Amino acid sequence: MISSVLVVNRGEIACRVFRTCRELGIATVAVYSDADADALHVREADAAVRLPGAAPADTYLRGDLLIAAARAAGADAVHPGYGFLSENAEFARAVRDAGLVWIGPPPSAVEAMASKTRAKRIMADAGVPLLAPVDPGAVGSADLPVLIKAAAGGGGRGMRVVRDLSALPGELASARAEAAAAFGDGEVFVEPYVEGGRHVEVQVLADEHGTVWTLGTRDCSLQRRHQKVVEEAPAPGLPDALVQALCGAAEAAVRAIGYVNAGTVEFLVAADGRPYFLEMNTRLQVEHPVTEAVYGVDLVALQLRVAEGAVLGSPPVAVGHAVEARLYAEDPGRGWAPQTGVVHRLSVADASWGRRRGLRGGGPGPYIYGPAPRDPSLPFHSSGPQIHGSVPDPRPSDPGASRPFPSAGRPVLRVDSGYEDGDRVGVHYDPLLAKVVAWAASRGEAVRVLARALECARIHGPGTNRDLLVRTLRHPEFVAGRMDTGFFDVHRGEVTALRGDARLAALAAAVADAQGRHPFGGWRNVPSQPQIKSYRCAATGAEHTIRYRLARGGLEVEGFPDVRVLQAGGERVVLEIAGVLRVFEVAVYGAGGVFVDTLHAGSYVLTPLSRFPEGVGRSEPGSLLAPMPGTVVRLADGVGVGLPVRAGQPLLWLEAMKMEHRVVAPASGTLTALHAAPGRQVEVGELLAVVTETEEKTP
């Protein structure tokens, strides 16, 4: 029996594993880098061990330090989470050699799937359908488009879609460099790119005694930069025969490599319905909660029990539908650029505006709204050698069913996060703030509840993709279940377009400020000049000036003929707009800005402007400033001071939060200054280079 688990990971997944360990009476141990010294997963654990440094290569990727931490804290088992060393066979073997329980598959299975090229050969021998690789040197125009993929690792790193034959050599070099930097292995391969394909995966679970569960399908087609954004279970609209074929192929993959514990087999389903093997993730997936929701299981608990040698019983039965949205600190309108800063407030609500049940970040969770959570006294799984996925049988008519998501008819909501109010999003790790999951009896209901919950959320701090998620979930193509991996390429403009009226948000902020400064009125018998308050909208950069005065009849504002101020408080303002009452909630965080939330016009971040602004420094023309905080990972070949460049030409790459971002020349001309070097840390707005534009001669 496992008594103490070290999670060699951080953030949301560490908190998630700790939650189940607490329920099972297992002690928990965290590891943390210097950048994570005050992180939530450290506060959640029973004990924590410091890993000196901040970069992943010095901390969470140091297997020797992680094993030493387990020994120092007295842990007898290691859970890898996802990412970092979770799919590293050498580390899994080292854990076992140290006498610790590895809560994952055998190292040989991890090794078999570690290289996508080797995995494809094994799957071909097992009869699993797949796309045949293409020789990069033999690619012709008729073969386009093609997809370049890194043989090792995942998460979209080292992946490129090539549609122009002349771009292939450069993209191959770029993919190899990115793969080598991310995984220590620069091997890449090329395969046909399937237009309009869907990313469908099968959750698998196997024990040491030959039992294999295939827990249905998940659709993960909605992706940005080849990384998932919205996932759901089961995958909508698939014929039963195709589902059976996918599950059969997944089981064949498991048995072909002697797989044990939880894993995921991923497929690409072409527009004509033909499935192709992509890869096998030999770990727990980020999107595992949607499977837990519909099957009524705790996959982490099952991982622990399988690692202890238990036997899986009969597989559980799927009930209802679940959808997950990943809330990222990023700006979808600016190339998904990651955002950093203090999370002043992170509160995801149920679907009732103004009636929120408290939750803080990722706490003990999962945060469940709807019917009461399962009674801990009920048998979630058998305490004997048999594990049953549904005890009792999880029928929708059984409100007492023991499920992580209650199966009574009401929709329910779950939030998994690694942040609490006051925590800071840094530059070193993935920008995932939280995973928000909705379960309901039908897909349409689950999608509706999730969209509403995100819309009602209070997210104050770095910019996020919340608005994109809400609009995506309400997009007609997604609602109809017609989506593929190119969804954001086609509809990005629709789901990122700015909507609402920032002037109304500025008005609400000014009214709240006036009430805060003059809580007892401030009315004068003699008419006075209006008070002036100006704000800059973070989303648009536009400035909005509000003029108001306190009169006998209350607060009067200029320039809003159809608006009346009905209620004014320091945190809540009610406006009557063209006869309709609208509520604005206002939160002020000093230098952190003013956050205005409203359902009818979206959420806004405003910066108060001084009436007497100080002089603003200007950068010289042609200055190329860092668009985000990050690390310079490499310079483009042939780039140097004094050499000509053309507009849009890549100059360097920045790495921020697990993603690489290309920085291009702002204009054609000569590179007259270069302040970037590989390994250098930069902040937003820091000068990287200067391009002196070429003067065009007037004919």
C-alpha positions as CSV (number, residue, x, y, z in Angstrom):
1,M,0.0,0.0,0.0
2,I,1.3,3.4,-0.9
3,S,1.6,5.8,2.0
4,S,3.2,8.9,0.6
5,V,3.3,10.3,-2.9
6,L,5.7,12.8,-4.4
7,V,4.3,14.6,-7.4
8,V,7.2,15.6,-9.6
9,N,5.2,18.3,-11.2
10,R,3.6,21.7,-10.4
11,G,0.5,23.8,-10.7
12,E,-2.9,22.4,-11.5
13,I,-2.0,18.8,-12.0
14,A,-0.1,18.6,-8.7
15,C,-3.1,20.1,-6.9
16,R,-5.3,17.6,-8.7
17,V,-3.3,14.5,-7.6
18,F,-3.0,15.9,-4.1
19,R,-6.8,16.1,-3.8
20,T,-7.3,12.4,-4.6
21,C,-4.4,11.4,-2.3
22,R,-6.0,13.2,0.6
23,E,-9.3,11.4,0.0
24,L,-7.4,8.0,0.0
25,G,-5.5,8.9,3.2
26,I,-2.1,9.2,1.4
27,A,0.4,11.8,2.4
28,T,1.6,14.3,-0.2
29,V,4.9,15.8,-1.1
30,A,5.6,18.7,-3.5
31,V,8.7,19.9,-5.3
32,Y,9.1,23.5,-6.3
33,S,11.5,25.7,-8.2
34,D,12.5,29.2,-6.9
35,A,9.9,30.7,-9.2
36,D,7.2,28.5,-7.5
37,A,8.2,29.1,-3.9
38,D,4.8,30.5,-3.0
39,A,2.8,28.4,-5.5
40,L,-0.5,26.8,-4.6
41,H,0.7,23.3,-5.1
42,V,3.4,24.0,-2.5
43,R,0.8,25.3,0.0
44,E,-1.5,22.3,-0.7
45,A,1.1,19.6,0.0
46,D,1.9,18.0,3.4
47,A,5.6,18.6,2.7
48,A,7.7,20.3,0.0
49,V,11.2,20.1,-1.2
50,R,13.0,23.0,-3.0
51,L,14.7,22.6,-6.4
52,P,17.2,25.4,-6.6
53,G,16.8,27.5,-9.8
54,A,13.9,28.6,-12.0
55,A,14.4,27.1,-15.4
56,P,12.8,23.7,-16.0
57,A,16.1,22.2,-17.1
58,D,17.5,23.0,-13.7
59,T,14.5,21.9,-11.6
60,Y,11.5,19.9,-12.8
61,L,13.5,18.1,-15.5
62,R,16.3,17.0,-13.1
63,G,15.5,13.4,-12.4
64,D,18.3,13.0,-9.9
65,L,17.0,15.9,-7.8
66,L,13.5,14.6,-7.9
67,I,14.5,11.2,-6.6
68,A,16.6,12.7,-3.9
69,A,13.6,14.8,-2.9
70,A,11.4,11.7,-2.6
71,R,14.0,10.1,-0.4
72,A,14.5,13.2,1.8
73,A,10.7,13.5,2.3
74,G,10.1,9.8,2.9
75,A,7.8,9.3,-0.1
76,D,7.4,5.8,-1.3
77,A,5.8,6.6,-4.6
78,V,6.1,9.1,-7.5
79,H,3.4,10.5,-9.7
80,P,4.6,12.2,-12.8
81,G,1.5,14.3,-13.7
82,Y,1.8,15.4,-17.3
83,G,4.6,17.3,-19.1
84,F,8.1,17.5,-17.8
85,L,9.4,13.9,-17.2
86,S,6.0,12.2,-17.3
87,E,7.0,10.4,-20.5
88,N,10.7,9.8,-19.9
89,A,11.5,6.1,-19.8
90,E,14.9,6.7,-18.2
91,F,13.4,8.6,-15.3
92,A,10.7,6.0,-14.8
93,R,13.4,3.3,-14.7
94,A,15.4,5.4,-12.2
95,V,12.4,5.8,-9.9
96,R,11.9,2.0,-9.9
97,D,15.6,1.4,-9.4
98,A,15.5,3.7,-6.3
99,G,12.9,1.4,-4.7
100,L,10.0,3.8,-5.3
101,V,6.6,3.0,-6.8
102,W,6.2,4.5,-10.3
103,I,2.5,5.5,-10.7
104,G,2.6,5.1,-14.5
105,P,3.3,2.6,-17.2
106,P,6.3,0.3,-17.4
107,P,9.5,2.0,-18.6
108,S,9.5,-0.3,-21.6
109,A,6.0,0.9,-22.7
110,V,7.1,4.5,-22.2
111,E,10.2,3.9,-24.3
112,A,8.2,2.2,-27.1
113,M,6.0,5.2,-27.5
114,A,8.6,7.9,-26.8
115,S,9.6,8.3,-30.4
116,K,6.6,8.8,-32.8
117,T,8.5,7.2,-35.6
118,R,9.2,4.0,-33.6
119,A,5.6,4.1,-32.3
120,K,4.2,4.1,-35.8
121,R,6.2,1.0,-36.7
122,I,4.9,-0.8,-33.7
123,M,1.3,0.2,-34.4
124,A,1.6,-0.8,-38.0
125,D,2.7,-4.3,-36.9
126,A,-0.3,-4.4,-34.5
127,G,-2.7,-3.5,-37.3
128,V,-3.5,0.0,-36.1
129,P,-4.4,2.3,-39.0
130,L,-1.9,5.2,-39.5
131,L,-0.5,7.7,-42.0
132,A,2.6,6.6,-43.8
133,P,5.6,9.0,-43.3
134,V,6.9,10.9,-46.3
135,D,10.6,11.2,-47.2
136,P,11.4,14.9,-46.7
137,G,13.7,14.8,-49.7
138,A,11.1,13.4,-51.9
139,V,8.2,15.8,-51.1
140,G,6.8,17.3,-54.3
141,S,4.0,19.8,-55.0
142,A,1.5,17.0,-55.3
143,D,2.2,15.9,-51.8
144,L,1.3,19.3,-50.2
145,P,0.3,20.2,-47.6
146,V,2.5,18.2,-45.3
147,L,3.0,18.2,-41.6
148,I,6.4,18.3,-39.9
149,K,6.4,16.7,-36.4
150,A,9.0,16.2,-33.7
151,A,9.7,12.5,-33.1
152,A,9.9,13.1,-29.4
153,G,7.7,15.1,-27.0
154,G,4.4,16.8,-27.7
155,G,2.4,19.9,-27.0
156,G,2.8,21.2,-30.5
157,R,6.5,21.7,-30.1
158,G,8.5,21.1,-33.3
159,M,5.3,21.0,-35.4
160,R,4.8,22.9,-38.7
161,V,2.3,22.8,-41.5
162,V,3.9,23.4,-44.9
163,R,1.8,24.4,-47.9
164,D,4.6,26.0,-50.0
165,L,7.4,23.7,-51.3
166,S,9.9,26.5,-51.1
167,A,9.2,26.9,-47.3
168,L,10.0,23.2,-46.6
169,P,13.8,23.5,-45.9
170,G,13.4,26.4,-43.6
171,E,10.5,24.9,-41.7
172,L,12.4,21.6,-41.3
173,A,15.4,23.5,-39.8
174,S,13.1,25.5,-37.6
175,A,11.2,22.4,-36.4
176,R,14.5,20.5,-35.7
177,A,15.9,23.4,-33.7
178,E,12.7,23.8,-31.6
179,A,12.5,20.0,-31.0
180,A,16.1,19.9,-29.9
181,A,15.6,22.8,-27.5
182,A,12.4,21.4,-26.1
183,F,13.2,17.7,-25.9
184,G,16.9,17.3,-26.4
185,D,16.1,15.4,-29.6
186,G,16.0,17.2,-32.9
187,E,14.6,14.2,-34.9
188,V,11.5,15.2,-37.0
189,F,9.5,13.4,-39.6
190,V,7.0,14.4,-42.3
191,E,3.6,13.0,-43.0
192,P,0.6,14.1,-45.1
193,Y,-1.4,16.9,-43.6
194,V,-5.1,15.9,-43.4
195,E,-7.3,18.9,-44.0
196,G,-10.5,19.1,-42.1
197,G,-9.5,16.3,-39.7
198,R,-10.8,15.8,-36.2
199,H,-8.5,15.0,-33.2
200,V,-10.2,12.1,-31.4
201,E,-8.6,10.1,-28.6
202,V,-9.5,7.1,-26.5
203,Q,-8.8,7.0,-22.7
204,V,-7.3,3.6,-21.7
205,L,-6.6,2.0,-18.4
206,A,-4.9,-1.3,-17.9
207,D,-3.9,-3.4,-14.9
208,E,-1.0,-5.8,-14.4
209,H,-3.4,-8.8,-14.8
210,G,-4.4,-8.3,-18.4
211,T,-7.6,-6.3,-18.0
212,V,-7.9,-3.3,-20.4
213,W,-10.5,-0.6,-20.2
214,T,-11.2,1.7,-23.1
215,L,-13.3,4.6,-21.6
216,G,-14.8,6.0,-24.7
217,T,-13.8,8.9,-26.9
218,R,-12.8,12.5,-26.5
219,D,-12.8,15.2,-29.1
220,C,-9.9,17.6,-28.9
221,S,-10.1,19.2,-32.3
222,L,-10.2,22.8,-31.1
223,Q,-6.6,23.7,-30.9
224,R,-4.3,26.8,-31.2
225,R,-0.7,26.3,-32.1
226,H,-1.4,22.6,-32.1
227,Q,-2.3,22.7,-28.4
228,K,-5.8,21.9,-27.2
229,V,-8.2,24.5,-26.0
230,V,-11.6,22.8,-25.8
231,E,-12.2,19.1,-25.2
232,E,-15.3,17.0,-24.7
233,A,-16.5,13.5,-24.1
234,P,-17.8,11.6,-25.9
235,A,-16.7,12.9,-29.3
236,P,-19.9,14.1,-30.9
237,G,-21.4,12.8,-34.1
238,L,-19.2,9.6,-34.5
239,P,-21.0,6.5,-35.9
240,D,-21.1,3.6,-33.5
241,A,-19.0,1.5,-35.9
242,L,-16.2,4.2,-35.9
243,V,-16.3,4.4,-32.1
244,Q,-15.9,0.6,-31.8
245,A,-13.0,0.7,-34.3
246,L,-11.2,3.4,-32.4
247,C,-11.6,1.6,-29.1
248,G,-10.5,-1.6,-30.7
249,A,-7.4,0.0,-32.2
250,A,-6.6,1.6,-28.8
251,E,-6.9,-1.8,-27.0
252,A,-4.6,-3.3,-29.7
253,A,-2.1,-0.5,-29.0
254,V,-2.2,-1.2,-25.3
255,R,-1.7,-4.9,-25.7
256,A,1.1,-4.5,-28.3
257,I,3.4,-2.8,-25.8
258,G,2.3,-4.4,-22.5
259,Y,0.8,-1.2,-21.2
260,V,-0.3,-0.8,-17.6
261,N,-1.9,2.2,-15.9
262,A,-3.7,5.2,-17.5
263,G,-2.9,6.4,-21.0
264,T,-4.4,7.9,-24.1
265,V,-4.3,6.7,-27.7
266,E,-4.8,9.6,-30.1
267,F,-6.2,9.5,-33.6
268,L,-6.8,11.8,-36.5
269,V,-10.3,11.2,-38.1
270,A,-10.3,12.4,-41.7
271,A,-13.4,14.1,-43.2
272,D,-14.3,10.8,-44.9
273,G,-14.4,9.1,-41.5
274,R,-11.2,7.1,-41.8
275,P,-9.1,7.1,-38.6
276,Y,-5.3,7.3,-38.4
277,F,-3.1,6.7,-35.4
278,L,-1.3,9.8,-34.2
279,E,0.5,8.9,-31.0
280,M,0.1,7.4,-27.6
281,N,0.5,9.6,-24.5
282,T,1.9,7.3,-21.8
283,R,0.5,9.4,-18.9
284,L,-2.6,11.2,-17.6
285,Q,-4.0,13.7,-20.1
286,V,-4.8,17.3,-19.2
287,E,-8.4,16.7,-20.4
288,H,-9.0,13.6,-18.2
289,P,-11.8,15.3,-16.2
290,V,-14.3,15.0,-19.1
291,T,-13.8,11.2,-19.0
292,E,-14.1,11.2,-15.3
293,A,-17.4,13.1,-15.6
294,V,-19.2,10.8,-18.0
295,Y,-17.8,7.5,-16.6
296,G,-18.1,8.4,-12.9
297,V,-14.5,7.5,-12.1
298,D,-11.5,9.1,-10.4
299,L,-8.7,8.3,-12.8
300,V,-6.0,9.3,-10.4
301,A,-7.4,7.0,-7.7
302,L,-7.4,4.2,-10.3
303,Q,-3.8,5.0,-11.2
304,L,-2.9,4.6,-7.5
305,R,-4.7,1.4,-7.1
306,V,-3.3,-0.1,-10.3
307,A,0.2,0.8,-9.1
308,E,-0.6,-1.1,-5.9
309,G,-1.4,-4.2,-8.0
310,A,-5.2,-4.2,-7.8
311,V,-7.3,-5.8,-10.5
312,L,-9.7,-3.8,-12.6
313,G,-13.3,-5.1,-12.5
314,S,-15.9,-4.5,-15.1
315,P,-15.7,-1.2,-16.9
316,P,-18.1,1.6,-16.0
317,V,-21.0,2.9,-18.1
318,A,-21.0,6.4,-19.8
319,V,-23.7,8.8,-18.7
320,G,-24.3,12.2,-20.2
321,H,-21.8,14.6,-21.8
322,A,-18.9,16.8,-20.5
323,V,-17.1,19.7,-22.0
324,E,-13.8,21.3,-20.8
325,A,-12.4,24.7,-21.6
326,R,-8.8,25.6,-20.8
327,L,-8.5,29.1,-19.4
328,Y,-5.2,30.5,-20.4
329,A,-3.4,33.7,-19.5
330,E,-2.9,34.8,-23.1
331,D,-4.0,37.2,-25.8
332,P,-5.6,35.4,-28.7
333,G,-5.8,38.6,-30.7
334,R,-2.0,39.0,-30.7
335,G,-0.9,35.6,-31.8
336,W,-1.8,33.9,-28.5
337,A,0.9,35.9,-26.7
338,P,1.2,34.7,-23.1
339,Q,0.4,37.2,-20.4
340,T,1.9,37.6,-16.9
341,G,1.1,39.3,-13.7
342,V,-0.8,39.0,-10.4
343,V,-4.1,37.1,-10.4
344,H,-6.0,39.5,-8.3
345,R,-9.2,37.4,-8.5
346,L,-10.1,34.0,-10.0
347,S,-13.7,33.1,-9.4
348,V,-15.7,30.9,-11.7
349,A,-19.4,31.0,-11.0
350,D,-22.4,28.8,-11.6
351,A,-25.0,30.0,-14.1
352,S,-26.7,32.4,-11.7
353,W,-25.5,36.0,-12.1
354,G,-24.9,37.6,-8.7
355,R,-25.4,34.5,-6.7
356,R,-21.9,33.0,-6.6
357,R,-20.8,30.2,-4.3
358,G,-17.3,30.9,-3.0
359,L,-14.3,29.3,-4.6
360,R,-10.6,30.2,-4.6
361,G,-8.4,29.1,-7.3
362,G,-7.5,25.4,-7.2
363,G,-7.9,24.7,-3.5
364,P,-9.0,21.2,-2.5
365,G,-11.7,20.9,-5.3
366,P,-13.0,19.7,-7.5
367,Y,-15.5,22.5,-7.2
368,I,-18.9,21.0,-7.9
369,Y,-22.1,22.9,-8.4
370,G,-25.5,21.3,-8.6
371,P,-26.4,18.2,-6.6
372,A,-24.5,17.4,-3.5
373,P,-21.1,15.8,-4.0
374,R,-20.8,12.1,-3.3
375,D,-20.9,10.9,0.2
376,P,-17.4,9.8,1.3
377,S,-18.9,7.0,3.2
378,L,-20.2,5.4,0.0
379,P,-17.9,2.9,-1.8
380,F,-16.3,5.0,-4.6
381,H,-14.4,1.9,-5.5
382,S,-14.2,-1.4,-3.8
383,S,-11.7,-1.5,-1.0
384,G,-10.9,-5.1,-1.9
385,P,-8.7,-6.4,-4.7
386,Q,-11.4,-5.6,-7.3
387,I,-11.9,-2.1,-8.6
388,H,-15.4,-1.3,-9.9
389,G,-15.9,1.8,-12.0
390,S,-19.5,2.4,-11.0
391,V,-20.6,1.6,-7.5
392,P,-23.6,1.9,-7.4
393,D,-24.7,1.8,-11.1
394,P,-24.5,5.5,-12.2
395,R,-27.9,5.9,-13.8
396,P,-29.3,9.4,-14.3
397,S,-32.3,8.4,-12.1
398,D,-30.0,7.5,-9.2
399,P,-29.2,10.7,-7.3
400,G,-27.2,8.7,-4.8
401,A,-24.8,7.4,-7.4
402,S,-21.2,7.6,-6.2
403,R,-19.6,9.7,-8.9
404,P,-17.1,12.6,-9.0
405,F,-19.8,14.4,-11.0
406,P,-23.3,13.7,-9.6
407,S,-25.5,12.0,-12.2
408,A,-28.8,13.4,-11.2
409,G,-30.4,15.4,-13.9
410,R,-29.0,18.9,-13.0
411,P,-25.9,20.1,-14.8
412,V,-22.8,20.4,-12.7
413,L,-19.6,22.4,-12.9
414,R,-16.0,21.6,-11.9
415,V,-12.9,23.9,-11.8
416,D,-9.4,22.6,-11.5
417,S,-6.7,25.2,-11.0
418,G,-3.2,25.9,-9.7
419,Y,-3.9,29.5,-8.7
420,E,-5.5,31.4,-5.9
421,D,-6.2,35.1,-5.6
422,G,-2.9,36.9,-5.1
423,D,-0.8,34.3,-6.9
424,R,1.4,35.4,-9.8
425,V,1.6,34.1,-13.4
426,G,5.3,34.0,-14.3
427,V,7.2,33.5,-17.6
428,H,8.7,30.1,-16.9
429,Y,5.8,27.7,-17.3
430,D,2.6,26.9,-19.2
431,P,0.0,29.8,-19.0
432,L,-2.9,27.5,-18.0
433,L,-4.9,29.2,-15.3
434,A,-7.7,26.7,-14.9
435,K,-9.7,24.0,-16.5
436,V,-13.5,24.6,-16.3
437,V,-15.6,21.5,-17.0
438,A,-19.4,21.2,-17.3
439,W,-21.4,18.0,-17.2
440,A,-25.0,17.6,-18.2
441,A,-27.4,15.0,-19.5
442,S,-26.9,16.3,-23.1
443,R,-24.2,17.9,-25.1
444,G,-26.2,21.1,-25.8
445,E,-26.9,21.6,-22.1
446,A,-23.3,21.0,-21.1
447,V,-22.0,23.5,-23.7
448,R,-24.6,26.1,-22.6
449,V,-23.8,25.8,-18.9
450,L,-20.0,26.0,-19.6
451,A,-20.4,29.1,-21.7
452,R,-22.5,30.8,-19.1
453,A,-20.2,29.9,-16.3
454,L,-17.2,31.4,-18.1
455,E,-19.2,34.5,-19.0
456,C,-20.1,35.0,-15.3
457,A,-16.5,34.4,-14.1
458,R,-14.5,37.1,-12.3
459,I,-11.0,37.0,-13.7
460,H,-8.9,40.0,-12.7
461,G,-5.3,40.0,-13.5
462,P,-3.4,39.0,-16.7
463,G,-5.4,39.0,-19.9
464,T,-7.0,35.7,-20.7
465,N,-8.8,33.8,-23.5
466,R,-12.1,33.8,-21.6
467,D,-14.0,35.8,-24.3
468,L,-12.7,33.6,-27.0
469,L,-13.9,30.5,-25.1
470,V,-17.4,31.9,-24.6
471,R,-17.8,32.9,-28.2
472,T,-16.3,29.5,-29.4
473,L,-18.8,27.6,-27.2
474,R,-21.6,29.6,-28.7
475,H,-20.4,29.5,-32.3
476,P,-23.0,27.9,-34.6
477,E,-20.4,25.4,-36.0
478,F,-19.3,24.3,-32.6
479,V,-22.9,24.1,-31.2
480,A,-23.7,21.9,-34.2
481,G,-20.7,19.7,-33.6
482,R,-19.1,20.7,-36.9
483,M,-15.5,21.4,-35.9
484,D,-12.1,20.2,-36.9
485,T,-8.4,21.1,-36.1
486,G,-8.6,24.1,-38.4
487,F,-11.5,25.7,-36.5
488,F,-9.5,28.7,-35.2
489,D,-7.8,29.2,-38.6
490,V,-11.2,29.7,-40.2
491,H,-13.2,31.4,-37.3
492,R,-10.5,33.1,-35.3
493,G,-11.6,36.6,-36.5
494,E,-15.2,35.9,-35.4
495,V,-14.3,34.7,-31.9
496,T,-11.6,37.3,-31.2
497,A,-13.4,40.4,-32.5
498,L,-13.9,43.1,-29.9
499,R,-17.6,43.6,-28.9
500,G,-19.5,45.7,-26.5
501,D,-19.0,49.4,-25.6
502,A,-15.9,50.2,-23.5
503,R,-17.4,53.7,-23.0
504,L,-20.1,52.3,-20.8
505,A,-17.4,50.4,-18.8
506,A,-15.5,53.6,-18.4
507,L,-18.7,55.4,-17.3
508,A,-19.3,52.7,-14.6
509,A,-15.7,53.0,-13.4
510,A,-16.0,56.8,-13.2
511,V,-19.3,56.5,-11.3
512,A,-17.9,53.9,-8.9
513,D,-14.9,56.1,-8.3
514,A,-17.1,59.2,-7.7
515,Q,-19.2,57.2,-5.2
516,G,-16.0,55.9,-3.5
517,R,-14.6,59.4,-3.1
518,H,-18.0,61.1,-2.2
519,P,-19.9,58.5,-0.3
520,F,-22.2,61.1,1.4
521,G,-23.1,63.0,-1.7
522,G,-20.9,66.1,-2.4
523,W,-23.8,68.1,-3.9
524,R,-23.3,71.8,-4.2
525,N,-26.0,74.4,-4.2
526,V,-24.1,76.4,-6.8
527,P,-23.6,74.7,-10.2
528,S,-20.0,73.7,-10.7
529,Q,-17.7,72.5,-13.5
530,P,-18.0,68.8,-14.2
531,Q,-15.6,66.4,-12.8
532,I,-13.4,64.6,-15.4
533,K,-12.1,61.1,-15.3
534,S,-10.2,59.4,-18.2
535,Y,-9.4,55.8,-18.8
536,R,-7.5,53.8,-21.4
537,C,-9.0,50.5,-22.4
538,A,-6.4,47.7,-22.4
539,A,-8.1,45.8,-25.2
540,T,-8.3,48.6,-27.7
541,G,-5.8,51.2,-26.5
542,A,-8.6,53.8,-26.9
543,E,-9.0,56.6,-24.3
544,H,-12.4,57.4,-22.9
545,T,-13.1,60.6,-20.9
546,I,-16.2,60.8,-18.6
547,R,-17.6,64.1,-17.4
548,Y,-20.0,64.1,-14.5
549,R,-21.3,66.3,-11.7
550,L,-23.2,65.7,-8.4
551,A,-26.5,67.6,-8.8
552,R,-29.7,67.9,-6.7
553,G,-31.2,64.9,-8.5
554,G,-28.1,62.7,-8.1
555,L,-25.2,62.0,-10.4
556,E,-25.4,63.5,-13.8
557,V,-23.1,62.5,-16.7
558,E,-22.5,64.2,-20.0
559,G,-22.6,62.6,-23.4
560,F,-24.8,59.6,-22.5
561,P,-28.4,60.8,-23.4
562,D,-29.9,57.3,-23.2
563,V,-28.2,56.4,-19.9
564,R,-29.4,57.1,-16.3
565,V,-27.5,56.2,-13.2
566,L,-29.9,54.3,-11.0
567,Q,-27.6,52.9,-8.3
568,A,-24.0,53.9,-7.6
569,G,-21.6,52.1,-5.2
570,G,-17.9,51.7,-5.0
571,E,-18.1,48.2,-6.4
572,R,-21.5,48.0,-8.1
573,V,-23.2,50.4,-10.5
574,V,-26.7,50.0,-12.1
575,L,-27.3,51.9,-15.3
576,E,-30.6,52.2,-17.2
577,I,-29.5,52.0,-20.8
578,A,-32.3,52.8,-23.3
579,G,-34.8,51.6,-20.8
580,V,-33.0,48.4,-19.8
581,L,-31.3,48.0,-16.4
582,R,-27.7,46.7,-16.6
583,V,-25.4,45.8,-13.7
584,F,-21.7,46.7,-13.8
585,E,-19.3,45.3,-11.1
586,V,-16.2,47.3,-10.6
587,A,-13.0,46.2,-8.9
588,V,-9.9,48.5,-8.4
589,Y,-6.4,47.1,-7.7
590,G,-4.3,50.2,-7.5
591,A,-1.6,50.0,-10.1
592,G,-3.2,46.7,-11.3
593,G,-6.0,48.7,-13.0
594,V,-9.7,48.8,-12.9
595,F,-11.7,45.7,-13.9
596,V,-15.3,46.2,-15.0
597,D,-17.5,43.1,-15.5
598,T,-20.9,43.1,-17.1
599,L,-22.9,40.4,-18.9
600,H,-24.3,42.5,-21.7
601,A,-21.0,44.2,-22.8
602,G,-18.2,41.9,-21.7
603,S,-15.4,42.5,-19.3
604,Y,-12.9,45.3,-19.5
605,V,-9.6,46.3,-18.0
606,L,-9.1,50.1,-17.7
607,T,-6.1,52.2,-16.7
608,P,-6.9,55.5,-15.1
609,L,-5.2,58.4,-16.8
610,S,-3.8,61.4,-14.9
611,R,-5.1,64.8,-15.9
612,F,-1.5,65.9,-15.9
613,P,0.5,63.1,-17.6
614,E,4.2,63.0,-17.3
615,G,6.3,63.0,-20.4
616,V,6.4,59.6,-22.1
617,G,9.6,58.3,-23.4
618,R,9.7,57.4,-27.1
619,S,11.7,54.7,-28.8
620,E,13.6,55.6,-32.0
621,P,11.9,54.7,-35.3
622,G,12.3,51.1,-36.4
623,S,12.7,49.9,-32.8
624,L,11.7,46.3,-32.3
625,L,10.3,45.8,-28.8
626,A,9.7,42.5,-27.0
627,P,6.0,41.7,-27.4
628,M,6.0,39.5,-24.2
629,P,8.3,38.5,-21.4
630,G,10.4,35.5,-22.3
631,T,13.8,34.1,-23.2
632,V,15.6,34.5,-26.5
633,V,16.1,31.0,-27.7
634,R,17.8,31.6,-31.1
635,L,18.6,34.1,-33.8
636,A,17.7,33.5,-37.5
637,D,20.5,32.4,-39.8
638,G,22.1,35.3,-41.6
639,V,20.9,38.0,-39.3
640,G,23.5,40.5,-38.1
641,V,24.1,44.2,-37.6
642,G,24.7,46.0,-40.8
643,L,22.9,43.4,-43.0
644,P,19.7,44.1,-44.9
645,V,16.4,42.7,-43.8
646,R,12.9,42.7,-45.3
647,A,9.6,43.4,-43.7
648,G,8.2,40.2,-42.0
649,Q,11.5,38.4,-42.1
650,P,12.1,36.3,-38.9
651,L,14.9,37.8,-36.8
652,L,14.7,35.8,-33.6
653,W,12.5,33.5,-31.5
654,L,11.3,34.1,-28.0
655,E,10.3,31.3,-25.7
656,A,7.6,32.1,-23.2
657,M,5.4,29.6,-21.2
658,K,6.4,26.5,-23.2
659,M,5.7,28.2,-26.6
660,E,8.1,29.7,-29.1
661,H,7.1,33.0,-30.7
662,R,8.7,34.4,-33.9
663,V,9.8,38.0,-33.9
664,V,9.9,39.5,-37.3
665,A,11.4,42.7,-38.9
666,P,8.9,45.6,-38.7
667,A,10.0,47.0,-42.0
668,S,12.5,46.5,-44.8
669,G,15.9,48.2,-44.3
670,T,19.1,47.6,-42.5
671,L,19.6,46.0,-39.1
672,T,21.4,48.8,-37.3
673,A,21.3,47.4,-33.7
674,L,20.8,44.0,-32.2
675,H,20.4,43.7,-28.4
676,A,19.2,40.0,-28.3
677,A,21.4,37.0,-27.7
678,P,20.3,33.3,-27.0
679,G,19.6,32.8,-23.3
680,R,18.8,36.4,-22.6
681,Q,15.7,37.1,-20.5
682,V,13.6,40.0,-21.7
683,E,10.6,41.9,-20.4
684,V,7.6,43.3,-22.3
685,G,8.7,46.4,-24.2
686,E,12.4,45.7,-23.9
687,L,14.4,46.8,-27.0
688,L,15.5,43.8,-29.1
689,A,16.7,45.4,-32.3
690,V,16.5,48.5,-34.5
691,V,15.8,48.4,-38.2
692,T,16.5,51.5,-40.2
693,E,14.1,51.7,-43.0
694,T,15.3,51.9,-46.6
695,E,14.4,55.3,-48.1
696,E,12.4,55.0,-51.3
697,K,13.5,57.4,-54.0
698,T,10.8,59.6,-55.5
699,P,10.5,59.0,-59.2
